[in-house]
Amino acid sequence: MQRATRETLYFEIGPDNAPTLHVQPGEVFEVETQLNPGPWLEAHPQGEMLRERLYGGNPSSGCVYIRGAMPGQVLTVHIGSIDLDPLGFTSFGGSTGAMPAWLGGSGIGAHHRVVEIRDGLIHWSDRLKLPAAPMIGFVGVAPARERHHNGWGGRWGGNFDAQEVTTGAAVQLAVNVPGALLHIGDMHAIQGDGEICGAGGIEASGRVQVWCELSEKPASMSWPRLVNETHIATLAMARPAEDAFRYALEAMVLWLEESYGFTRGDAYLFLGQVLEARCTEFVNPTFTYVAKVARRYLPDPS
């Protein structure tokens, strides 16, 4: 099995990132993710060297070239098993989009916690153990022209920080450049909605198995999509959060119209009854909203 390793890290996504791995559609490969810089470096024997290397956030483990991928197609990224490393952390610097400090401290102050991850549990304290719920924060394909640091998300995907991007999910992204140039990173062991600390959830590293498919891009597809065993979902990233919600809602209406036989008005009324939506990330340059519908309510797609 081929592996995208931590040897080459990208802290920005763009069409000129050199590929570090070439894979065929359907080929299973592994991505070895890098733990974000944070307080864990203070006790690491190579902390100073690593601090220089980890000069940005949400590093992607190289850049994966998907053979045959071309603009006008959709890359479906299947998320397989996730194996967490035993070290994680979360930290709050004293100010985020969720708890801003416009004129000084937020009233909370800066805090962090380094944790052990073992036996499927996050060892928060002697008293409290949290069940691990691993996810992948960053899954993106290169935009056609511009570059963005890995804190951003947009129509190309990127920094979702959505708990749905986990084992069993398929993330659908519109291809913008030949080879798609897939970037994956920012693993979390668990994350609450809003990602309010800024660094986490529990920032983690580990290995995730991935395979990809190519298909024709639907005419109505404007934002990334996700499907799993129970739901279909649209994901949109913008500021303010209200706009992220509106984009995700619009994208879902169009999907239901094109693929599931709804008229546009019927789709909107239907979503008024069954839509599940929430802001999964409220602290980065773009906020993420997920809008999803349980598959039990839907006919087979056309």
N, C-alpha and C positions, 0 to 999 in steps of 0.2 A: 504493500500500500504506500502510495506517495504521501509525503507530509510537508505542509507549509510550516516552517519552523520559526523560532524567534531570532534566527540569525540576522535577517533583514527585517527591520521594523519601519513602517510608514506611519507618520503622525498627521499626514494630509492625504486626501484622496484627490486624484486628478488623472487626466488622460495620458500624461507623460510619465507616470510611475512605471518603472521597468518591471515586467513580470518576473517572478521568482519560481513559479510552478506552472506547468502546462498540463491540463487534464482534458479528457474526453467527456462529452455528455454521458451521464450514467455511471461514470467511474467514481467509486468511493475513495475519498482521500481524507486525511486527517489534518486539522489545524491545531497547532500547539500555540496557545495564546499567552501573552505576556501580562503579568500583573502590573497594574498602573503604579506610577510612582506615588509614594506616600510614607507614612511614619514607619512602616516595616523596614525601610532602608536604614534607619538609625542603628539597628542591631545587626544588620547584615555585614558579614566580613568583607564583602566587595561593594559596600554601600556607596562609597564615593565614586567609584568607577561606574556603577549602575546609574547613579544620579545624573552623571554626565550623558550617559547613553539614553536615558529615559527623559528627554528634554521636553516632551509634550505629553498630552493625555490620550487615552484610548488607542494605544498603538495597534495597528493591524499587522498580522504576521505575514509580511510580504504582500504579494499581489498575484492573484491566480488568473491565468489566461484560460478561458474556456474555448476549446477548439470549435470553430464553426459559428460562434456567436457573432451576430451582426446587428446593427441598428435596424429597428422594425420588428425585432423579436422580443420575447419575454424570457428572462432567465428565472427558472424556478429553483430555489436553493432549499434543498431538503436538509433539515437539522436532525442528525442522528444522536447517538449516545454522547453524553457529556461526562467526562471524568475530571473531578475537581482536585487540584493540589491542596495540601494541608494547611496553607497559610492564606488568611484573608484580612481585610481591614475595612473600616469605614471612617470617614472624617468630615467634620464641618468646620470650615475656616472662619465662621462668624458672620457670613453673609452669603446668601444665595437668592435666586429669584423667588423661592418660596418664603424666605425669611430675610428680607433685605436689611442692610444697615446703612441707611442713607446719611445719617448724621452721627456715625459712631457705631458702637456695638449694637448687636441685635437684641441684647438682653439675655442672650444665651451664652455667648462667648465661643471661643474655639475649643473643640473637643475632638478626640479620636479614640478608636478602639481597634487593637490588633487581636485577631481571634484564631483559634485552631478549628480546622474543619476535619472531622473524623467520624467514620461510621455513619455517614449520611446526616450528621448533625453539625450545626455551628455552635461552638462552645462559647456562648456569650458571657457567661459567668458561671460560678460554681452552682448557682441555683437554676439558671435559665439556659436551656438548650433549644435552639431553633431548628426545625427540620429544613435541610437544604432543599432549595428549589432552583437549580441552576438554569441560567439563561444566557443568551448571547446579546450584548448590548449593541454591537456595531456590525451590521451587514449591509454593504453597499457596493454598487458598481460605479465606475468612473463616469462623472458628467462629461458631456461632449466637449466642453471647452474650459470651464472654470475649475479652479482648485478650491478646496475647503479643508480647514483643519478638522480633525476627527471629533470635535465637539458638536459639529453641525449635522443636521439631517435635512433631507429635502426629497424631491421627486426621485432622486437617484437612490434613495434609502439612506444609509449612513447610521447616525447615532439615534436609533429608535429608543433604546432603553425601555422596551416593552416586554413584559413577562411572558407574553405569548410566543416570543421567539425562543423556543426551547425544543427539546426532543419531541418529534412527531409533527412539528410544524413545517410548512412549506412556504417560504417567503418568495413572492413574485415581484420581480424588478424589471422595468423596461431597459433594454440594452441601448446604450448610447454610442459606444465605440466598438470596433472589432475586438473580439476576445472578451468583451464585457468588463474585464479587469476587476474581478471580485476581491473585496477587502473584508476581512473578518477579524474581530477582536472584542475587547471590553467585556470579558466574561464576568458574571456576577454569581455568587452562591445563593443569593436571595435578594429581593428588592421590593420595598413597599411602593405604592403608587406615589407619583410625584418625584421620586428619587431625591427627597428633600435635603439630604445631607450634602449633596453635590458630588462627593466621592462616595458613591454607593447609595443604596444597597451595600452588601458585602462584596467589595472588589476582590476578584479571585483570578486565578489562572488555572490552566488545565488543558485538556484535549477534547476536541469535538469532531465527530465524524460527519462528513458532508458529502452529498452528491447533487448534481445539477441536471436539469432538463432544459431544452429549448423548445419554444413554440411561437406561433405567430402572435403578435401583440394585438389584443382586442382594441377596436376603434375607440371604445369608451374609457380605456384605462388611462387615468391621469395621475394616480398616486400608487405607491406600493400596496400590494394585497398580501393577505396571509390566509391560508386554509389549514385546518387541522381536523381531527376526527369529529369534532362537535360543532364547529363554527366556520363561517367565512368572515373576514375582517378587512377593512381598509385602514391604513395608517397614514396620517398626515402630520407634518412638522412645520410649525410657523410660530410667529409672535404677533399679537397676543394669543393666549390659549383659545380664546373664542374663535379666532380665525382657523386654528388647527382643527377644532371641532367642526367648523363649517366645511372646510375642505374634505375632511373624512366623510362627513354626511353626504356631501355632493357626490363624492366618488362612489359611495355605496348606492345611492339612488341610480346613478348611471349604470352600475354593474347589474343591479336587479332588472333594469329596463332592457339591457342588451342580452343578458344571459339567462334570465329566469322568467321571462314572459310577462313582466309587469308593465303596465303603462307608467309613465313618470309620476302622474298624480297618485295612482294606486300605490306605487312604491313608497311615496312619501307618507301616505296615510298608514300603510302597513308598518313602516318604521316607527311611527308614533306609538305603536303598541308593543313592539318586540325589540327595539333597538337597545343594545347594551353599549355604553360608551363611557370612557373615563380618560383623564389625563394621566399618563404613565410617567411623564418626565416634565418637570416644571422648573428646571434650574439651568439648562444649557442655553446657548444662543437661540435655539429653536425649541419650542415645547412640542411634545408628542401627544396626539390624541388617537385612540383606537376606537373605531366604530365597528361593532360586530353583530351578527345575526346567527342564531342557532340553526343548524342545518335541518333540524326536525321540522321547521316551518316551511322549508323551501322544496319546490319540485326539483327534479333532476335538471342540471343546466343544459341549455340547448347548444 
